Amino acid sequence: MTQELPEGTVTILFTDVAGSTELTNRLGDDVAREIVGACDELVRLQIERHRGQEVKGTGDGLMVAFTSVSVFSPSCIR
C-alpha cells in the first residue's frame, strides 16, 4: 500500500529525542524504547489534532507533513 502524501506547499516537522543514545546506554534498550514510544504517541496525538500526516519514523523521532502551518508544542519537547 502506497501512502498518499500531501501535495503543494507543505510544512515538514522533524522530531528528535535529544540524547537518545545516552538514554539507551544508561537505561537499556527496552526502557529507552518505551520512553521514545511515549514521546512519539504524544506527537501523534498532535499530528491527528492538527490534521498532519506521519511520513516516517527516524528511530528516535518522526517526520511529519502538514498542509498548513499551525502551533505545535507537545510537552515532551524541551
Biopython code that builds the backbone (N, CA, C, O; Angstrom):
import numpy as np
from Bio.PDB.StructureBuilder import StructureBuilder

atoms = [
    (1, "MET", "N", (0.846, -1.176, 0.000)),
    (1, "MET", "CA", (0.000, 0.000, 0.000)),
    (1, "MET", "C", (0.892, 1.241, 0.000)),
    (1, "MET", "O", (1.741, 1.396, 0.878)),
    (2, "THR", "N", (0.704, 2.111, -0.969)),
    (2, "THR", "CA", (1.472, 3.348, -1.059)),
    (2, "THR", "C", (0.733, 4.454, -0.329)),
    (2, "THR", "O", (-0.468, 4.647, -0.516)),
    (3, "GLN", "N", (1.464, 5.173, 0.499)),
    (3, "GLN", "CA", (0.883, 6.251, 1.290)),
    (3, "GLN", "C", (0.774, 7.510, 0.435)),
    (3, "GLN", "O", (1.753, 7.933, -0.181)),
    (4, "GLU", "N", (-0.424, 8.111, 0.398)),
    (4, "GLU", "CA", (-0.593, 9.370, -0.317)),
    (4, "GLU", "C", (-0.100, 10.502, 0.560)),
    (4, "GLU", "O", (-0.569, 10.675, 1.685)),
    (5, "LEU", "N", (0.848, 11.275, 0.045)),
    (5, "LEU", "CA", (1.414, 12.382, 0.794)),
    (5, "LEU", "C", (0.770, 13.685, 0.357)),
    (5, "LEU", "O", (0.255, 13.778, -0.757)),
    (6, "PRO", "N", (0.792, 14.699, 1.227)),
    (6, "PRO", "CA", (0.235, 15.994, 0.855)),
    (6, "PRO", "C", (0.959, 16.553, -0.368)),
    (6, "PRO", "O", (2.149, 16.308, -0.563)),
    (7, "GLU", "N", (0.239, 17.294, -1.175)),
    (7, "GLU", "CA", (0.820, 17.920, -2.357)),
    (7, "GLU", "C", (0.809, 19.431, -2.198)),
    (7, "GLU", "O", (0.098, 19.968, -1.348)),
    (8, "GLY", "N", (1.600, 20.116, -3.019)),
    (8, "GLY", "CA", (1.657, 21.572, -2.973)),
    (8, "GLY", "C", (2.588, 22.025, -1.861)),
    (8, "GLY", "O", (3.550, 21.336, -1.522)),
    (9, "THR", "N", (2.297, 23.175, -1.303)),
    (9, "THR", "CA", (3.104, 23.707, -0.215)),
    (9, "THR", "C", (2.763, 22.969, 1.071)),
    (9, "THR", "O", (1.603, 22.909, 1.477)),
    (10, "VAL", "N", (3.785, 22.410, 1.705)),
    (10, "VAL", "CA", (3.577, 21.684, 2.955)),
    (10, "VAL", "C", (4.582, 22.168, 3.996)),
    (10, "VAL", "O", (5.635, 22.715, 3.667)),
    (11, "THR", "N", (4.235, 21.955, 5.231)),
    (11, "THR", "CA", (5.143, 22.215, 6.347)),
    (11, "THR", "C", (5.654, 20.865, 6.820)),
    (11, "THR", "O", (4.870, 19.951, 7.075)),
    (12, "ILE", "N", (6.976, 20.740, 6.938)),
    (12, "ILE", "CA", (7.585, 19.489, 7.385)),
    (12, "ILE", "C", (8.097, 19.679, 8.810)),
    (12, "ILE", "O", (8.747, 20.677, 9.122)),
    (13, "LEU", "N", (7.796, 18.718, 9.658)),
    (13, "LEU", "CA", (8.232, 18.738, 11.053)),
    (13, "LEU", "C", (9.068, 17.492, 11.321)),
    (13, "LEU", "O", (8.651, 16.378, 11.007)),
    (14, "PHE", "N", (10.243, 17.683, 11.898)),
    (14, "PHE", "CA", (11.060, 16.568, 12.366)),
    (14, "PHE", "C", (11.123, 16.654, 13.882)),
    (14, "PHE", "O", (11.410, 17.715, 14.436)),
    (15, "THR", "N", (10.857, 15.542, 14.550)),
    (15, "THR", "CA", (11.034, 15.494, 15.995)),
    (15, "THR", "C", (12.262, 14.652, 16.300)),
    (15, "THR", "O", (12.680, 13.828, 15.487)),
    (16, "ASP", "N", (12.834, 14.865, 17.472)),
    (16, "ASP", "CA", (14.025, 14.136, 17.878)),
    (16, "ASP", "C", (14.067, 14.081, 19.388)),
    (16, "ASP", "O", (13.862, 15.094, 20.057)),
    (17, "VAL", "N", (14.330, 12.917, 19.926)),
    (17, "VAL", "CA", (14.532, 12.797, 21.368)),
    (17, "VAL", "C", (16.003, 13.084, 21.617)),
    (17, "VAL", "O", (16.864, 12.255, 21.322)),
    (18, "ALA", "N", (16.287, 14.253, 22.160)),
    (18, "ALA", "CA", (17.672, 14.661, 22.412)),
    (18, "ALA", "C", (18.321, 13.703, 23.403)),
    (18, "ALA", "O", (17.740, 13.373, 24.437)),
    (19, "GLY", "N", (19.529, 13.261, 23.075)),
    (19, "GLY", "CA", (20.264, 12.385, 23.978)),
    (19, "GLY", "C", (19.759, 10.955, 24.012)),
    (19, "GLY", "O", (19.962, 10.250, 25.000)),
    (20, "SER", "N", (19.102, 10.516, 22.942)),
    (20, "SER", "CA", (18.513, 9.172, 22.970)),
    (20, "SER", "C", (19.570, 8.069, 23.058)),
    (20, "SER", "O", (19.322, 7.028, 23.666)),
    (21, "THR", "N", (20.733, 8.283, 22.464)),
    (21, "THR", "CA", (21.794, 7.265, 22.561)),
    (21, "THR", "C", (22.273, 7.137, 23.999)),
    (21, "THR", "O", (22.438, 6.028, 24.506)),
    (22, "GLU", "N", (22.496, 8.271, 24.655)),
    (22, "GLU", "CA", (22.894, 8.251, 26.070)),
    (22, "GLU", "C", (21.804, 7.618, 26.928)),
    (22, "GLU", "O", (22.091, 6.852, 27.848)),
    (23, "LEU", "N", (20.543, 7.950, 26.614)),
    (23, "LEU", "CA", (19.409, 7.383, 27.338)),
    (23, "LEU", "C", (19.418, 5.860, 27.226)),
    (23, "LEU", "O", (19.219, 5.154, 28.214)),
    (24, "THR", "N", (19.650, 5.365, 26.020)),
    (24, "THR", "CA", (19.695, 3.918, 25.793)),
    (24, "THR", "C", (20.858, 3.281, 26.548)),
    (24, "THR", "O", (20.706, 2.222, 27.158)),
    (25, "ASN", "N", (22.012, 3.927, 26.504)),
    (25, "ASN", "CA", (23.180, 3.392, 27.214)),
    (25, "ASN", "C", (22.957, 3.358, 28.718)),
    (25, "ASN", "O", (23.399, 2.432, 29.398)),
    (26, "ARG", "N", (22.268, 4.375, 29.233)),
    (26, "ARG", "CA", (22.064, 4.484, 30.678)),
    (26, "ARG", "C", (20.959, 3.563, 31.191)),
    (26, "ARG", "O", (21.095, 2.947, 32.248)),
    (27, "LEU", "N", (19.847, 3.472, 30.423)),
    (27, "LEU", "CA", (18.669, 2.752, 30.917)),
    (27, "LEU", "C", (18.416, 1.411, 30.233)),
    (27, "LEU", "O", (17.621, 0.606, 30.719)),
    (28, "GLY", "N", (19.078, 1.173, 29.125)),
    (28, "GLY", "CA", (18.868, -0.070, 28.377)),
    (28, "GLY", "C", (17.861, 0.116, 27.252)),
    (28, "GLY", "O", (17.072, 1.061, 27.240)),
    (29, "ASP", "N", (17.915, -0.817, 26.305)),
    (29, "ASP", "CA", (17.079, -0.733, 25.104)),
    (29, "ASP", "C", (15.581, -0.681, 25.398)),
    (29, "ASP", "O", (14.868, 0.164, 24.857)),
    (30, "ASP", "N", (15.112, -1.576, 26.249)),
    (30, "ASP", "CA", (13.669, -1.678, 26.488)),
    (30, "ASP", "C", (13.088, -0.414, 27.104)),
    (30, "ASP", "O", (12.056, 0.077, 26.646)),
    (31, "VAL", "N", (13.732, 0.116, 28.129)),
    (31, "VAL", "CA", (13.235, 1.323, 28.800)),
    (31, "VAL", "C", (13.325, 2.529, 27.859)),
    (31, "VAL", "O", (12.395, 3.332, 27.781)),
    (32, "ALA", "N", (14.441, 2.647, 27.151)),
    (32, "ALA", "CA", (14.600, 3.765, 26.216)),
    (32, "ALA", "C", (13.535, 3.704, 25.125)),
    (32, "ALA", "O", (12.974, 4.731, 24.742)),
    (33, "ARG", "N", (13.256, 2.498, 24.625)),
    (33, "ARG", "CA", (12.228, 2.336, 23.596)),
    (33, "ARG", "C", (10.857, 2.758, 24.125)),
    (33, "ARG", "O", (10.067, 3.361, 23.398)),
    (34, "GLU", "N", (10.578, 2.444, 25.378)),
    (34, "GLU", "CA", (9.307, 2.856, 26.000)),
    (34, "GLU", "C", (9.208, 4.380, 26.073)),
    (34, "GLU", "O", (8.159, 4.951, 25.774)),
    (35, "ILE", "N", (10.290, 5.032, 26.467)),
    (35, "ILE", "CA", (10.291, 6.495, 26.592)),
    (35, "ILE", "C", (10.123, 7.148, 25.226)),
    (35, "ILE", "O", (9.315, 8.062, 25.070)),
    (36, "VAL", "N", (10.878, 6.686, 24.243)),
    (36, "VAL", "CA", (10.763, 7.236, 22.883)),
    (36, "VAL", "C", (9.355, 6.968, 22.349)),
    (36, "VAL", "O", (8.758, 7.835, 21.712)),
    (37, "GLY", "N", (8.828, 5.783, 22.603)),
    (37, "GLY", "CA", (7.467, 5.454, 22.167)),
    (37, "GLY", "C", (6.424, 6.365, 22.793)),
    (37, "GLY", "O", (5.467, 6.762, 22.128)),
    (38, "ALA", "N", (6.601, 6.700, 24.072)),
    (38, "ALA", "CA", (5.668, 7.605, 24.747)),
    (38, "ALA", "C", (5.719, 8.994, 24.123)),
    (38, "ALA", "O", (4.681, 9.625, 23.924)),
    (39, "CYS", "N", (6.918, 9.470, 23.814)),
    (39, "CYS", "CA", (7.049, 10.770, 23.135)),
    (39, "CYS", "C", (6.390, 10.735, 21.762)),
    (39, "CYS", "O", (5.677, 11.664, 21.382)),
    (40, "ASP", "N", (6.632, 9.655, 21.021)),
    (40, "ASP", "CA", (6.011, 9.521, 19.694)),
    (40, "ASP", "C", (4.488, 9.553, 19.793)),
    (40, "ASP", "O", (3.825, 10.169, 18.958)),
    (41, "GLU", "N", (3.936, 8.898, 20.798)),
    (41, "GLU", "CA", (2.477, 8.893, 20.954)),
    (41, "GLU", "C", (1.942, 10.291, 21.257)),
    (41, "GLU", "O", (0.882, 10.666, 20.755)),
    (42, "LEU", "N", (2.659, 11.066, 22.071)),
    (42, "LEU", "CA", (2.246, 12.450, 22.333)),
    (42, "LEU", "C", (2.256, 13.261, 21.039)),
    (42, "LEU", "O", (1.344, 14.046, 20.778)),
    (43, "VAL", "N", (3.288, 13.064, 20.245)),
    (43, "VAL", "CA", (3.379, 13.770, 18.963)),
    (43, "VAL", "C", (2.256, 13.316, 18.035)),
    (43, "VAL", "O", (1.644, 14.138, 17.353)),
    (44, "ARG", "N", (1.984, 12.020, 18.004)),
    (44, "ARG", "CA", (0.922, 11.505, 17.123)),
    (44, "ARG", "C", (-0.449, 12.080, 17.480)),
    (44, "ARG", "O", (-1.279, 12.302, 16.598)),
    (45, "LEU", "N", (-0.685, 12.319, 18.750)),
    (45, "LEU", "CA", (-1.944, 12.964, 19.143)),
    (45, "LEU", "C", (-2.048, 14.353, 18.534)),
    (45, "LEU", "O", (-3.119, 14.758, 18.083)),
    (46, "GLN", "N", (-0.941, 15.084, 18.518)),
    (46, "GLN", "CA", (-0.934, 16.422, 17.928)),
    (46, "GLN", "C", (-1.024, 16.363, 16.398)),
    (46, "GLN", "O", (-1.648, 17.218, 15.770)),
    (47, "ILE", "N", (-0.399, 15.354, 15.816)),
    (47, "ILE", "CA", (-0.492, 15.175, 14.359)),
    (47, "ILE", "C", (-1.951, 15.017, 13.964)),
    (47, "ILE", "O", (-2.426, 15.667, 13.033)),
    (48, "GLU", "N", (-2.653, 14.154, 14.674)),
    (48, "GLU", "CA", (-4.075, 13.940, 14.388)),
    (48, "GLU", "C", (-4.884, 15.208, 14.635)),
    (48, "GLU", "O", (-5.731, 15.581, 13.824)),
    (49, "ARG", "N", (-4.622, 15.857, 15.745)),
    (49, "ARG", "CA", (-5.359, 17.073, 16.109)),
    (49, "ARG", "C", (-5.202, 18.173, 15.069)),
    (49, "ARG", "O", (-6.139, 18.927, 14.807)),
    (50, "HIS", "N", (-4.010, 18.263, 14.474)),
    (50, "HIS", "CA", (-3.726, 19.337, 13.515)),
    (50, "HIS", "C", (-3.730, 18.839, 12.072)),
    (50, "HIS", "O", (-3.197, 19.492, 11.175)),
    (51, "ARG", "N", (-4.336, 17.676, 11.865)),
    (51, "ARG", "CA", (-4.532, 17.102, 10.530)),
    (51, "ARG", "C", (-3.227, 16.942, 9.750)),
    (51, "ARG", "O", (-3.158, 17.226, 8.554)),
    (52, "GLY", "N", (-2.207, 16.484, 10.451)),
    (52, "GLY", "CA", (-0.933, 16.202, 9.792)),
    (52, "GLY", "C", (-0.867, 14.758, 9.352)),
    (52, "GLY", "O", (-1.810, 13.990, 9.542)),
    (53, "GLN", "N", (0.254, 14.398, 8.765)),
    (53, "GLN", "CA", (0.438, 13.034, 8.309)),
    (53, "GLN", "C", (1.851, 12.577, 8.632)),
    (53, "GLN", "O", (2.829, 13.200, 8.217)),
    (54, "GLU", "N", (1.946, 11.494, 9.369)),
    (54, "GLU", "CA", (3.257, 10.929, 9.675)),
    (54, "GLU", "C", (3.837, 10.336, 8.393)),
    (54, "GLU", "O", (3.214, 9.487, 7.756)),
    (55, "VAL", "N", (5.033, 10.791, 8.022)),
    (55, "VAL", "CA", (5.677, 10.318, 6.804)),
    (55, "VAL", "C", (6.544, 9.108, 7.109)),
    (55, "VAL", "O", (6.481, 8.095, 6.411)),
    (56, "LYS", "N", (7.363, 9.221, 8.168)),
    (56, "LYS", "CA", (8.191, 8.076, 8.553)),
    (56, "LYS", "C", (8.752, 8.277, 9.943)),
    (56, "LYS", "O", (8.818, 9.396, 10.452)),
    (57, "GLY", "N", (9.156, 7.166, 10.549)),
    (57, "GLY", "CA", (9.851, 7.198, 11.820)),
    (57, "GLY", "C", (11.349, 7.290, 11.561)),
    (57, "GLY", "O", (11.848, 6.789, 10.553)),
    (58, "THR", "N", (12.053, 7.931, 12.473)),
    (58, "THR", "CA", (13.504, 8.096, 12.314)),
    (58, "THR", "C", (14.277, 7.374, 13.416)),
    (58, "THR", "O", (15.468, 7.626, 13.601)),
    (59, "GLY", "N", (13.627, 6.497, 14.134)),
    (59, "GLY", "CA", (14.274, 5.764, 15.224)),
    (59, "GLY", "C", (14.017, 6.420, 16.565)),
    (59, "GLY", "O", (13.497, 5.785, 17.482)),
    (60, "ASP", "N", (14.381, 7.699, 16.687)),
    (60, "ASP", "CA", (14.116, 8.432, 17.931)),
    (60, "ASP", "C", (13.312, 9.691, 17.648)),
    (60, "ASP", "O", (13.419, 10.685, 18.366)),
    (61, "GLY", "N", (12.516, 9.639, 16.605)),
    (61, "GLY", "CA", (11.675, 10.777, 16.248)),
    (61, "GLY", "C", (10.812, 10.447, 15.046)),
    (61, "GLY", "O", (10.755, 9.305, 14.590)),
    (62, "LEU", "N", (10.143, 11.474, 14.544)),
    (62, "LEU", "CA", (9.226, 11.304, 13.425)),
    (62, "LEU", "C", (9.430, 12.405, 12.391)),
    (62, "LEU", "O", (9.886, 13.501, 12.718)),
    (63, "MET", "N", (9.087, 12.103, 11.145)),
    (63, "MET", "CA", (8.978, 13.102, 10.090)),
    (63, "MET", "C", (7.498, 13.218, 9.783)),
    (63, "MET", "O", (6.823, 12.222, 9.521)),
    (64, "VAL", "N", (6.995, 14.460, 9.820)),
    (64, "VAL", "CA", (5.570, 14.715, 9.688)),
    (64, "VAL", "C", (5.343, 15.800, 8.646)),
    (64, "VAL", "O", (6.148, 16.724, 8.525)),
    (65, "ALA", "N", (4.255, 15.696, 7.893)),
    (65, "ALA", "CA", (3.889, 16.720, 6.912)),
    (65, "ALA", "C", (2.527, 17.298, 7.277)),
    (65, "ALA", "O", (1.610, 16.577, 7.669)),
    (66, "PHE", "N", (2.420, 18.610, 7.137)),
    (66, "PHE", "CA", (1.167, 19.329, 7.347)),
    (66, "PHE", "C", (0.876, 20.152, 6.099)),
    (66, "PHE", "O", (1.791, 20.695, 5.480)),
    (67, "THR", "N", (-0.400, 20.243, 5.731)),
    (67, "THR", "CA", (-0.758, 21.058, 4.570)),
    (67, "THR", "C", (-0.940, 22.523, 4.928)),
    (67, "THR", "O", (-1.106, 23.365, 4.045)),
    (68, "SER", "N", (-0.910, 22.828, 6.210)),
    (68, "SER", "CA", (-0.962, 24.222, 6.654)),
    (68, "SER", "C", (-0.132, 24.350, 7.924)),
    (68, "SER", "O", (0.188, 23.354, 8.572)),
    (69, "VAL", "N", (0.208, 25.565, 8.267)),
    (69, "VAL", "CA", (1.008, 25.821, 9.453)),
    (69, "VAL", "C", (0.072, 26.004, 10.641)),
    (69, "VAL", "O", (-0.938, 26.701, 10.544)),
    (70, "SER", "N", (0.416, 25.369, 11.770)),
    (70, "SER", "CA", (-0.347, 25.570, 12.996)),
    (70, "SER", "C", (0.624, 25.491, 14.176)),
    (70, "SER", "O", (1.750, 25.015, 14.032)),
    (71, "VAL", "N", (0.187, 25.952, 15.317)),
    (71, "VAL", "CA", (1.024, 25.933, 16.508)),
    (71, "VAL", "C", (1.194, 24.500, 16.977)),
    (71, "VAL", "O", (0.219, 23.752, 17.042)),
    (72, "PHE", "N", (2.415, 24.106, 17.306)),
    (72, "PHE", "CA", (2.701, 22.734, 17.694)),
    (72, "PHE", "C", (3.702, 22.774, 18.837)),
    (72, "PHE", "O", (4.832, 23.226, 18.646)),
    (73, "SER", "N", (3.316, 22.315, 20.015)),
    (73, "SER", "CA", (4.254, 22.296, 21.130)),
    (73, "SER", "C", (3.924, 21.177, 22.106)),
    (73, "SER", "O", (3.427, 21.448, 23.199)),
    (74, "PRO", "N", (4.188, 19.924, 21.738)),
    (74, "PRO", "CA", (3.914, 18.834, 22.671)),
    (74, "PRO", "C", (4.803, 18.919, 23.895)),
    (74, "PRO", "O", (5.911, 19.451, 23.827)),
    (75, "SER", "N", (4.330, 18.407, 24.993)),
    (75, "SER", "CA", (5.033, 18.556, 26.268)),
    (75, "SER", "C", (6.349, 17.786, 26.357)),
    (75, "SER", "O", (7.154, 18.061, 27.246)),
    (76, "CYS", "N", (6.588, 16.830, 25.461)),
    (76, "CYS", "CA", (7.841, 16.077, 25.570)),
    (76, "CYS", "C", (8.987, 16.768, 24.863)),
    (76, "CYS", "O", (10.106, 16.255, 24.869)),
    (77, "ILE", "N", (8.743, 17.916, 24.254)),
    (77, "ILE", "CA", (9.803, 18.666, 23.595)),
    (77, "ILE", "C", (10.299, 19.728, 24.563)),
    (77, "ILE", "O", (9.512, 20.488, 25.128)),
    (78, "ARG", "N", (11.613, 19.772, 24.747)),
    (78, "ARG", "CA", (12.133, 20.775, 25.679)),
    (78, "ARG", "C", (12.617, 21.990, 24.951)),
    (78, "ARG", "O", (13.089, 22.939, 25.577)),
]
sb = StructureBuilder()
sb.init_structure("model")
sb.init_model(0)
sb.init_chain("A")
sb.init_seg("    ")
for serial, (resi, resn, name, xyz) in enumerate(atoms, 1):
    if name == "N":
        sb.init_residue(resn, " ", resi, " ")
    sb.init_atom(name, np.array(xyz, "f"), 0.0, 1.0, " ", f" {name:<3s}", serial, name[0])
structure = sb.get_structure()
